[in-house]
Amino acid sequence: MAGRPLPQLTLQNEFFWTSGADGRLRIQECRRCEALLHPPAPICRYCRSQDLGVRAVSGRGTLAGVSVNHRFGFPDLPPPYVIAEVAIAEDPRVRLTTNIVDCDPDKLELGQPVEVRFHHVDDVWLPVFTLAADQTTPAAMPEDEIAPTDFGAYVRPMRTTEKFEDRSAITGIGASTLGRRLMVPPLSLTIEACRAAVADAGLTFDDIDGLSTYPGLDVAGMGEGGVSALEGALGLRPTWINGGMDTFGPGGSVIAAMMAVATGMARHVLCFRTLWEATFQQLLKDGKMSPPGGARTTSWQQPFGGVSAAHTLAQNASRHFHRYGTTRETLGWIALNQRANAALNPTAIYRDPLTMDDYLSARMITTPFGLYDCDVPCDGAVAVIVSAVETAGDLPKKPVRVEAVGTQIIERLDWDQTTLTHEPQVLGQSAHLWSRTSLRPNDVDVAELYDGFTFNCLSWLEALGFCGIGEAKDFLDGGTTIARDGLIPLNTHGGQLSHGRTHGMGLIHEAVVQLRGEAGERQVAGAKVAVASSGGLTPSGVLLLRTDD
């Protein structure tokens, strides 16, 4: 097994990865406003000056996030090891993903002062940190650029009195067989889901004049190849297509489809998302697939063993724990709720009962996340039809309308430079959603919230206002508020934690099922309004759905 991926040196970043040759840590600086900038960029994000340089800094900082990784590793970085975020003393807005070395992980506390050391590998010097010699005066924890409660002040007002959301409806949904290691080509899963969605809408493939997907890649079991692969198989000749990762999370394919319909570019857009991670991992073990990536990486996290979204999100979770008193039991109530709902869903992968003891005693992945905090890699596809609203009345199923979307990016996109205490890209999008509707959180009957990890769900619950910022511990205690008969029924199909990882499209699918009243044993009585979010550590989006009945 190869060692950890090392940084790919470029003209823009070489100074950072080689500065340790003389034992000094160097960060890019703006000469006009004196801000430190990381990752390096050709312009200052604060004053937009291009008068940039490099500053040697003290190498001191504050421990701003920490996770002990137990699951992944490399020959030169075996687990357990500490992944951390360190806020640089000279400008705490700069946070470096790094390792904390030569310490007892159990004695690490946020706010401790740390100082840099360098780990020399080949042609790079990786800045790692150790506890500072002087621990008598704890360093101040860094602050968010925007406080979690203040995101609404940055939302741009609606530009028109008419909403594009009013011009389309969801008219069809479909899903393929869902399972572990199905060992079938991913495109066949996509076609199965798309056939089901088209039939559900009472259409034929000849009616489809738009295709939309996320992300459109086929990397490590993350897709069938996108629009090109599906169009090549079906020969639809669409007038409009969309695909890519720079959109509003997996739900961005639906939001883009709504815009295409609203502008008259298409009447019926087929949106789809396919994953075949379980099969891919098995083929990898069998030597029939090559692992993604290589010896060099452009990631700022991977050289320190931060190879999973779990490692980044765990930093935010650790800070939420530190600031608000959140506990593992808090996250556990989310996992238990999803499993209880999955027990009533015949398509869910994991349906066996789960207790709090089971949750707490499960093997750790990366603190504070254990096995049941993480979603279930699987094989499956989900498809959604977005149609022009004037066609919906002629179709067989009750149309589901989109009341509002939330899409505005307010915080930074870099995974380790964003909001300290919540999953990145939820606070701004949630505030934007509520600015586009007169409905409020207490009008929502069902919440289908992204749960790649339990902490994603917690972040969305607070961001959307189902409880106050920092109040999830009390809100979730006992699990009754998020149960199917509780204040806000959450992830009623089992979520990605128990039903399976469908990257947010499964959440939209379930929201439509609930609003149609087709959920059987897990149906929430009288569900008329649902919220569905998608995205984790990427640009994300959130949709507020309704039925007019």
N, C-alpha and C positions, 0 to 999 in steps of 0.2 A: 504494500500500500504506500502511495506517495505521501510526502510530507504536506504540510499545510500549503495552500496556494499563497504565493508571494505577490507583492504588488507589481503591476505592470508599470515600469517607469516611463513617464512622458515628460515633454518639455514643461508642462504645467505643474507636475507633482514631484519631480525628481529632487528638488531642494528639500522637501519634507522627508522623503524616505531615505535620504542619504545624510541628513544633517547630523545624525548621531555619530558620524565618524569622528567628530571632535568633541563629542559629549554634550553638545548643545541642542536643545529643541528649538526648531524654527517654524514660525507660522506666517502665512501671508498677511500683509497689512495694507490698509489704505492710508496713503500719506496725507490725504486731505482731512479725513475725519478721525484718523488714528484707530479705527476699528480693526480688530483682528478678524480674518476671514478664513473659514474652513467649511467644506473643502475648497481648495483654491479655485478661483474663477477669474475671468478677464475683466471683471467690473465689480465695484463695491455695491453690495445689495442695499446698503444703508444710505449712501449719498450719491451713488451711481458714478462716482469718479473712476477713471481708468488710470489714475496715477497710483500705481501699486508697487509694493516692494516686499521684502522679507525681513522679519524681525526675529532676532534671537531672544527667547523669553527665558524666564527663570527655571522653568521645568517644574514648578510647583502648581498644585491644583487641588480641587475638592472632589472627593468621591461622590458623584451625583447619581449613580445608578449601579446596581450590582446584581449579578446572577451567577450561581455556581452550576456549571454545565456537567451533567452526569451521563449524557447519552451519546454524544458525538465525540469524535476525537481523531487525532493523527498520530503517527509514530513519534513525532517530535513535540506533540502536545496532547498527551493522553488525558482522558477524564479521570477524576474531576479537575476542572480548572475554572478560574474565575474570569468571567467576561464583565467588563465594567465600562462605565462612561465617566470620564474625568472632565470637569469644568476647569479651564485654564485660568490661573490666578489673575493674569493681566486683563482678561476679557472673558468672564464666565459664560458669555453667549456662545463661545466656542467650546464644544464638547468632543473629546476624542474617544472613540471606541478603542479599548485596549485590554490588556490583562493586568491583574494585580498579582504580583509574585512575592514569594518569600514571606508569606503570612499565613495565619490560620483563618480560613474562609469564614468559620463560624463567628469570628470576632470582628468581622468587618461591619461597619455602620456607616450609613449615609452621613455626609458632612465631615468625615475624617479627612485631615490634610494628607496629601500624597505627594510624592516626588518622582521624577522620571529616572528611568534607567534605559538602557538600550540592549536589544537582543539582535546580534549581528548574524544574518543568514545571507550567504552569497553576496549580492551587491546592494543589499538593503539593511538599514538599521531600524528595527521595529521599536517604536517608543512604548515601553511597558512601564508600569508604575509600582511602587512599593509604598508602604506607610511611611510618612515623614518621620524623621528622628524625633521631632518635637510634637508630641500629641497632647500637650497640656492645654492648648487653645484650639478647640474645634473650629474648622473653617465654616463660614456661612454658606448655607445651601444656595445654589443659584436660583434665580427667579425666572419665570416664564417671561418672554417678551410681551405676551398678552395673557393676562390672568384668565383662568378657565371660565370665570363668571362674566368676562367682558367681551366675549367674541361677538355677541349680537351688535355691539356698537360699530363693528367693522363691516357689517353686511351692507352691500349696495342695494338701494331700493329698486323696485320693479321699474323697468324702462317704459312699459306700456300698460294700459289698463286692461288689455286683453291678454290672456295667458295662452301660450302655445299648448299647454297641457290639455286645454279644453277641446282640442281638435282631433284627438286620437283616443282610442280605447284598446284595452287588451281583450282580444276576441278568441284566442286559442292558446292552450298550453299542452305540452307533451313531455314525456320522460321516457328514456330507454330503461331497459333492465339495469338495475343498480346492484353492484356486488363487489366482492373482493376477488381479484385475480380471475376475471372472466376469460382472459386469454383470447380476446377477439380484437380485430382491427378497430382502432378508435373511430374511424370514419363510419363504420357500420353502426356504432352507437349513436353518432350524430344523426344519421339518416333515420334510424328507428325513432328517435325523439322528434325529429322534424316531421316525419309521416304522422305521428300521433297528434302533433300540434295542428297541422294543416287539417286533418280530419276533424279534430275537436272544434275547429273554427267553421266547419262546413265549407271549406275551400278545397281547391285542387292546387297542385304545384304550379299549374299554368296561371293561377291568380297571383302568385307571389312575384312582386316586382322590386323587392328590396331584400338585402341580406345584411345582417349585422352581428358581429361577434366580439368577444374579448378572450384572450388577447390576440388571437390570430396566429399564435406560434405553435410549434410542436417540439417542445423541449422538456425532457424528463417526465413524460407522461402528462403534459399540460395542454394537450389539444390534438386535433386531427389534422391541422394544417390551415385552418381558417377558411375564409370566404373562397379562396382560390380552389381549395380541395373540394369543398361542397359544390360549388358551381360547376367545377369540372366533372363531378359525378352526376349531377342532376340536369345540367344544361338549361338553366333557368333564364339566362340573358337578362339579368336585373338592370333596371335603370339607375339604381343607387346601391352602393355598398359601403360598409364601414368595418374597420377592425384595427386593433392596436391596444397597447397597454396605457398610453397616455390619454385615458378617458376616466370616467367617473366610476372606477372599479368595474366588476363584472356587470353590474346594473347599468353601466354606461352604454352598453349595446342597446338597451331598451330606451334610454333617454335619447340617444342619437336617432333611433328609429322614430320616436315621437316627433323629433324636429324634421325629419325627412317627410313624414306624413303631413305635418303642419304647413310645410312650404310647398306641398304638391309634388314633390319629387317621387313619391311612391304612395300606393294605397294600402298595400298589405306587405309588411316587412317581417321576415322570419329572423328572429334573434336566437342564437344558440350558444351553448357552452358545453364542452366535452372534457372530461378528465379520464385518464387511464393509468393513474399513478401506481395502483396496486399491481397491475400486469407489468408495467415498466420495471418496478422494483424486482419482481420475480425474474424477469428476463435478464436484468442486470446481474442477479445472483447466479443465474445459469450461464453467464458469459455470452449471452446472445444479443446484448446491447452494450454500447459504450457509455461510460459515465459522462455527464456534461462537464463543461469547464476544462481547465487545464492547469498547468503549473503556475501560470500568472493570471492575475485578476485585476479588474478595475475597481473592485469593491473596497471600501474603507473599513469593512467589518471582517471579511473572511480571513485576512492574514492573522487575526487574533482568535480564530476559531469560531467567530460569529457567522456560522454558515446557514442558519435557519432564521426565519422570521421570529421564531420563539425566542431567540437570544436577544433580539432588539426589543420586542414587546415586553419581555421580562424586566427590562430596565424601567419601563414606564410603570409596570405593576409594582416594582419594588418601591418606587417613589410614591405611588398611591398608598401603599401600605404605610410608608413612613409618615406621610402628611396627614392621612385621614383615619388611620387605625384599622384599615382593611386587613382581613386575615385570610388564610387559606380556606377556612370554613365558608367565608363569604363567597368565594369562587365555587366552592363545593355545591352550594345550593343551586347554582346555575347548571352544573353538570348533572345533578340529581333530577332537576326539573326536565332537562332534555331527555334523559333516559326514561323517565316516567311517561313522557309523551310518546317516545318511540315505541314503547310497549304496546301502544294502540295502533301502530302504523305497520302494516304487513310488509312494506317495502324497506323498512329501516334495517340497517346492517346489525346494530347492537340493540337487543330488546330485553335482555335479562335484567332483573332488578339490580339497582345500585344503591348502596347505603353510604352514609357519611364515613363509616369506618372503612369501607372499600375504597372510597375516594382518598382518604387521608393516608392509607397504608400502601397505596399503589407506588410503584417505583417512580423516582424523580426523573424528570427530563432535564429541565434547567430551572432552578429555583426562581420564583415560587411555583412553577408549573410541574405537575406530575402527569402521569399517563392520561388521566381522565380530564385534564385541562385542554387536551389537544384533539383536534378534529380527526376524522377517520379517513385516511387515504383510500380511495376506491376507484372503480370504473363506472362511468355513467355519463349520460348527457341529458340536458334539459333544453327545451325550446319554448319560445313564447312568440305569439303573433301579435303585432301592433298594427291596427287598422285605422283608416280614416273614420272618424266618428259617424259620418253620414251613412257608412255602409253597415254599421254595427247592428242596426235594427233589423236588417234582413238576414242576419246570421243566427244559427240555432241556439247558441249559449248566451246567457245573460252577460252583457259586456261589463267589464270592470274599468271604471274611469280613473284617471290619474288626477288627483286634486292638486298636487304640488310636487315639485322636486327640490332637492337641496344639493347644490353642486359647488358653491363658491369655495375656492381655496383661500384661506386666510393665513394659516401658519406655514412654516417652511416645509418643503417636501422631503429634504434629506432625512433619512430614517432616524439618525441619532442627534439631530439638531432641532427637533420639533418640540411640541408641548411636553412638559416634563411628566405630568401625572395621568394622562389619558392616552388611549390609542391615538396616534396621529391621524388627522383627517376625519375627525368626527364632530368636533365642537363647532367648527365653522360651517360645515355642511348642514348640521342640525339647525343652527340659528338661521341659516339661509332658507331652509324648508319652511319654518314657521313664519317667515316674512312674506311668503307667497300664498297664504291661506288665512281665513278667519277661524278655522278649526284650531283646537288646542289639544295638548296631550290627553286631557280627560275625555276627549271625544273618540279616542282610539280604542277599538275593541280587541285588536289582535296586533302583537308586535313580533315580526319575524326579523331578528337582528343578527347581523353577521357574527359568527362564533367560530372563526378559525381557532380561537382559544377562548376560554371562559372570560378572560379579561376584555376581549373585544366586546362581548355582550355587556359587561358592566359599564364600559365606557359609553356605549350607545344609550344605555338606560339613563345615565346621568346627563349626557349631552342633549338628549331629546326631551328632558324635563319630566320623565316619569318619577324621578326623585331628584333632590337637589345635588349640586356638585359636592362630592365628598360624603354623601349620605347613603351610599349603596350598602354599607355594612348593616345598618339598621333596616333599610328597606328590604333587603334580601333575606334577613334572618328568619329561618324556619321555612322559607320557600313558598309561603302561602300567597304572597302578593303576585307571583309570576306563574302560579298554577293555572290550569285551564279554567277554573272557576274563581280565579283571583282578580285582583285589581287590574292587572295587565297581562293576559295570557301570553306567554313567551315561547317562541319557536315550537309551535304546536305539533310539528311533524317529527320532532326529535332533534332538529338542528343538525349542524355539521358534526357536532360532538357525538351523536349517536346514529343519526340517519345516514350520514356520509358527506364527505367534502365535495360539494358541487359549486363551490366558489360563489355563493350568493344567488345564483340563478334558482337554486332549489328553494330559497327563501321567498322569492317572487312567486314561484310556482305554488307554494303552500299558501301564500297570502290570497292568491286568486281562488284556490280551492275553498278556503274558509269563507270568502266573500260570496261565493256561489252557493254555499251551504252543502258542499259535496264531501266533507271530511269524515263522514261516518262517525265512529265512536269518539273521535277526537274533536268533533265539531264544537266550536264555541257558539253558544246559542245567541242568535240575533246579531251576528257579526256584520257590520255595515261599513266600518272604516278600519283599514289596516295600514301599518307602516312596515316597509321592507328596506333594509339597508344592505349595502354591499361594499366590500373593500376592507382591507386590513394592511396598514402601513403603505398604502398607495393612495393616489388621488381616489376619492371614494364618492359615492352618491347615495342618496336616500330618496325613496318615493313614498308619498302618501296616497293610498288607493282608496276608492270608495265604490259603493254600488248605489244606484239611484232608487232602488226599491224601498 
